[in-house]
Amino acid sequence: MPESALDLTLDGPALTAWLVDFPSVSGDEKPLADAIEQALRALPHLTVDRYGNNVVARTDLGRTERVVLAGHIDTVPIADNVPSQLDDDGVLWGCGTSDMKSGVAVQLRIAATVPAPNRDLTFVFYDNEEVAAHLNGLGHVADAYPDWLEGDFAVLLEPSDGQVEGGCQGTLRVHLRTTGERAHSARSWMGSNAVHAAAPILARLASYEPRRPVIDGLRYHEGLNAVGIEGGVATNVIPDECTVVINYRYAPDRTMAEAEAHVREVFADCAVAEFIVDDHTGGALPGLSHPAAAAFMEAVGGTPQPKFGWTDVSRFSALGVPAVNYGPGDALCAHKRDERVAVDRITHCEERLRQWLTT
């Protein structure tokens, strides 16, 4: 852990290294939240609030628009990859470099060096993103103080390799259970095989044609897939129960109710004994048609891409705030033992955000 206090005069790469060297595995974020709160309270242009280990700082300049910049301060467990190391090729290695302390460093740099932005800003630093959804700090803030997260547009600095990824897809996990009747496998005709009864479910999945809708110019690609199957009692027993676990990744133009209704319709004639929703989180519209988003795209450049996974932009969408993912890290490096980020990505991301917020 660094011996010095959080120094917001450090440049983006150096600040990223400082954050990486300050361990904050999910559940142990308090010391880092303390350091961030202390550093931000020293900035006279910000009002700072805290709820648990979540720190929210805001400007209040009376601008016509408000933008939220958000990022989580926790990491997955350290894998012998702290302290950070900077190599000769300009790559910073270490736990959290990509997901997402480089993005948090950019947030802190903007908070410290853009005291009079052209849009009012809200900075959100939250805990417990890498663990179960009910622990998520952004969700806790949204429940307790939704007014803290109000805005016209939000940028989540999740790793996107310096490219804009609009919104995110929803995710629905269901368990489809089929039933039968046990019998000795030597006299199988005396029973009814629940595993065989699952065959129509698998056939329907194999022939399923996913939607690829275009939303705000982004083409999403849905997916409906079996991700697990369980059945069987013993090698000499006809099973009387089988469960197929299905994951539906759906485009954000569907509501949660519409997504569940669609899956029920797909398997309506498959003799499913039980349809159990195990996990469900809605998607987020990209909101790229919003004026603030258009200005953002003009400033950062590139071609926006759809976000096929799920991120916390969904929580902003639920609050009526359109959001995108845009950060310097590379999602393909996240959670790896050799996690890393190119330092020029950190600088580039900061420069583009600064241009958007000052011109």
Secondary structure, DSSP 8 states (H G I E B T S, - for coil): --SS---TTS-HHHHHHHHHTS--BTT--HHHHHHHHHHHHT-TT-EEEEETTEEEEE--S--S-EEEEEEE--BS---S--S-EE-TTSEEESTTIIIIIHHHHHHHHHHHH-SS-SSEEEEEEES--SS-GGG-HHHHHHHH-GGGG--SEEEE----TT--EESB-EEEEEEEEEE-B-EEGGGGGGSB-HHHHTHHHHHHHHH------EETTEE---EEEEEEEEE-S-TTEE-SEEEEEEEEEE-TTS-HHHHHHHHHHHTTTS--SEEEEEEEE--B---TTSHHHHHHHHHH-S--EE--S--THHHHHHTT--EEE--SS-GGGTT-TT-EEEHHHHHHHHHHHHHHHH-
